[in-house]
Amino acid sequence: MIDSILIVEDDTDLRLLFAFAFEDAFKEAEVTACYTKDQAVKLARQRKSHFSLYVLDGNFPENEGEPEAYGACFIFYDKLVAMYESRPNVIIYTGTDEIKEEAERRGIPAFIKGNGIEPIEELARRYVSN
């Protein structure tokens, strides 16, 4: 069951789109969104356990005012694993084949941006229901 979702996306329009879409798709879930790794780590640390689902852009800034960090999703993912000593439910969406391939190598569901919001909702339902 998905009862809490953290979205990390540095593009304001996409962040809002994903937040609204996930709030609509998972009506009982608490949806939280941020745009830097530091914000995401702070939000994760405030919890006693993982969010039910993390939806991560492939690249986002480490800190406010900084440029995107390539592969920031993996830095944050590794931080989550270390913090909770378990693998979180993560979906990565990216604009690059390299990040998608690395995500798949690590066993993390990923898809290429531009396929719309429906595939990520479907992927979330399939991934978390297993």
Contacts in CASP RR format, 6 or more apart in sequence:
PFRMAT RR
TARGET T0000
AUTHOR 0000-0000-0000
METHOD contacts of the structure
MODEL  1
MIDSILIVEDDTDLRLLFAFAFEDAFKEAEVTACYTKDQAVKLARQRKSH
FSLYVLDGNFPENEGEPEAYGACFIFYDKLVAMYESRPNVIIYTGTDEIK
EEAERRGIPAFIKGNGIEPIEELARRYVSN
1 52 0 8 1.000
1 128 0 8 1.000
2 26 0 8 1.000
2 29 0 8 1.000
2 52 0 8 1.000
2 53 0 8 1.000
2 124 0 8 1.000
2 125 0 8 1.000
2 128 0 8 1.000
3 28 0 8 1.000
3 29 0 8 1.000
3 30 0 8 1.000
3 52 0 8 1.000
4 29 0 8 1.000
4 30 0 8 1.000
4 31 0 8 1.000
4 32 0 8 1.000
4 47 0 8 1.000
4 51 0 8 1.000
4 52 0 8 1.000
4 53 0 8 1.000
5 22 0 8 1.000
5 26 0 8 1.000
5 29 0 8 1.000
5 30 0 8 1.000
5 31 0 8 1.000
5 32 0 8 1.000
5 51 0 8 1.000
5 52 0 8 1.000
5 53 0 8 1.000
5 54 0 8 1.000
5 55 0 8 1.000
6 32 0 8 1.000
6 33 0 8 1.000
6 34 0 8 1.000
6 40 0 8 1.000
6 43 0 8 1.000
6 44 0 8 1.000
6 51 0 8 1.000
6 53 0 8 1.000
6 54 0 8 1.000
6 55 0 8 1.000
7 15 0 8 1.000
7 18 0 8 1.000
7 19 0 8 1.000
7 22 0 8 1.000
7 31 0 8 1.000
7 32 0 8 1.000
7 33 0 8 1.000
7 34 0 8 1.000
7 55 0 8 1.000
7 56 0 8 1.000
8 33 0 8 1.000
8 34 0 8 1.000
8 35 0 8 1.000
8 36 0 8 1.000
8 37 0 8 1.000
8 39 0 8 1.000
8 40 0 8 1.000
8 54 0 8 1.000
8 55 0 8 1.000
8 56 0 8 1.000
8 57 0 8 1.000
8 60 0 8 1.000
8 73 0 8 1.000
8 76 0 8 1.000
9 15 0 8 1.000
9 18 0 8 1.000
9 33 0 8 1.000
9 35 0 8 1.000
9 55 0 8 1.000
9 56 0 8 1.000
9 57 0 8 1.000
9 60 0 8 1.000
10 35 0 8 1.000
10 36 0 8 1.000
10 57 0 8 1.000
10 59 0 8 1.000
10 60 0 8 1.000
10 61 0 8 1.000
10 68 0 8 1.000
11 57 0 8 1.000
12 35 0 8 1.000
14 57 0 8 1.000
15 33 0 8 1.000
15 35 0 8 1.000
16 33 0 8 1.000
17 117 0 8 1.000
18 33 0 8 1.000
18 55 0 8 1.000
18 117 0 8 1.000
18 120 0 8 1.000
19 31 0 8 1.000
19 33 0 8 1.000
21 117 0 8 1.000
21 120 0 8 1.000
21 121 0 8 1.000
22 29 0 8 1.000
22 31 0 8 1.000
22 55 0 8 1.000
22 121 0 8 1.000
22 124 0 8 1.000
23 29 0 8 1.000
23 31 0 8 1.000
25 121 0 8 1.000
25 124 0 8 1.000
25 125 0 8 1.000
26 124 0 8 1.000
29 52 0 8 1.000
32 43 0 8 1.000
32 51 0 8 1.000
34 40 0 8 1.000
34 43 0 8 1.000
35 60 0 8 1.000
35 61 0 8 1.000
35 64 0 8 1.000
36 60 0 8 1.000
36 61 0 8 1.000
36 62 0 8 1.000
36 63 0 8 1.000
36 64 0 8 1.000
36 66 0 8 1.000
37 60 0 8 1.000
37 61 0 8 1.000
37 62 0 8 1.000
37 63 0 8 1.000
37 69 0 8 1.000
37 72 0 8 1.000
37 75 0 8 1.000
37 76 0 8 1.000
37 79 0 8 1.000
38 62 0 8 1.000
38 63 0 8 1.000
38 64 0 8 1.000
39 64 0 8 1.000
40 76 0 8 1.000
41 76 0 8 1.000
41 79 0 8 1.000
44 50 0 8 1.000
44 51 0 8 1.000
44 79 0 8 1.000
44 80 0 8 1.000
44 83 0 8 1.000
45 83 0 8 1.000
49 84 0 8 1.000
50 80 0 8 1.000
50 84 0 8 1.000
50 86 0 8 1.000
50 88 0 8 1.000
50 89 0 8 1.000
51 88 0 8 1.000
52 89 0 8 1.000
52 128 0 8 1.000
53 89 0 8 1.000
53 90 0 8 1.000
53 91 0 8 1.000
53 124 0 8 1.000
53 127 0 8 1.000
53 128 0 8 1.000
54 76 0 8 1.000
54 77 0 8 1.000
54 80 0 8 1.000
54 88 0 8 1.000
54 89 0 8 1.000
54 90 0 8 1.000
54 91 0 8 1.000
55 90 0 8 1.000
55 91 0 8 1.000
55 93 0 8 1.000
55 120 0 8 1.000
55 124 0 8 1.000
56 73 0 8 1.000
56 76 0 8 1.000
56 77 0 8 1.000
56 90 0 8 1.000
56 91 0 8 1.000
56 92 0 8 1.000
56 93 0 8 1.000
57 72 0 8 1.000
57 73 0 8 1.000
57 92 0 8 1.000
57 93 0 8 1.000
57 94 0 8 1.000
58 71 0 8 1.000
58 72 0 8 1.000
58 73 0 8 1.000
58 92 0 8 1.000
58 93 0 8 1.000
58 94 0 8 1.000
58 95 0 8 1.000
58 96 0 8 1.000
58 99 0 8 1.000
59 68 0 8 1.000
59 69 0 8 1.000
59 70 0 8 1.000
59 71 0 8 1.000
59 72 0 8 1.000
59 73 0 8 1.000
59 94 0 8 1.000
59 99 0 8 1.000
60 68 0 8 1.000
60 69 0 8 1.000
60 72 0 8 1.000
60 73 0 8 1.000
61 67 0 8 1.000
61 68 0 8 1.000
61 69 0 8 1.000
61 72 0 8 1.000
62 69 0 8 1.000
62 72 0 8 1.000
62 75 0 8 1.000
69 75 0 8 1.000
71 99 0 8 1.000
71 102 0 8 1.000
73 90 0 8 1.000
73 92 0 8 1.000
73 94 0 8 1.000
73 99 0 8 1.000
73 103 0 8 1.000
74 102 0 8 1.000
74 103 0 8 1.000
74 106 0 8 1.000
77 88 0 8 1.000
77 90 0 8 1.000
77 106 0 8 1.000
77 108 0 8 1.000
80 88 0 8 1.000
80 90 0 8 1.000
81 87 0 8 1.000
81 88 0 8 1.000
89 127 0 8 1.000
89 128 0 8 1.000
90 108 0 8 1.000
90 109 0 8 1.000
91 108 0 8 1.000
91 109 0 8 1.000
91 110 0 8 1.000
91 111 0 8 1.000
91 120 0 8 1.000
91 123 0 8 1.000
91 124 0 8 1.000
91 127 0 8 1.000
92 99 0 8 1.000
92 100 0 8 1.000
92 103 0 8 1.000
92 108 0 8 1.000
92 109 0 8 1.000
92 110 0 8 1.000
92 111 0 8 1.000
93 110 0 8 1.000
93 111 0 8 1.000
93 112 0 8 1.000
93 113 0 8 1.000
93 120 0 8 1.000
94 100 0 8 1.000
94 103 0 8 1.000
94 110 0 8 1.000
94 111 0 8 1.000
94 112 0 8 1.000
94 113 0 8 1.000
95 112 0 8 1.000
95 113 0 8 1.000
95 114 0 8 1.000
97 112 0 8 1.000
99 110 0 8 1.000
100 110 0 8 1.000
100 111 0 8 1.000
100 112 0 8 1.000
103 109 0 8 1.000
103 110 0 8 1.000
104 110 0 8 1.000
109 123 0 8 1.000
109 127 0 8 1.000
111 119 0 8 1.000
111 120 0 8 1.000
111 123 0 8 1.000
END
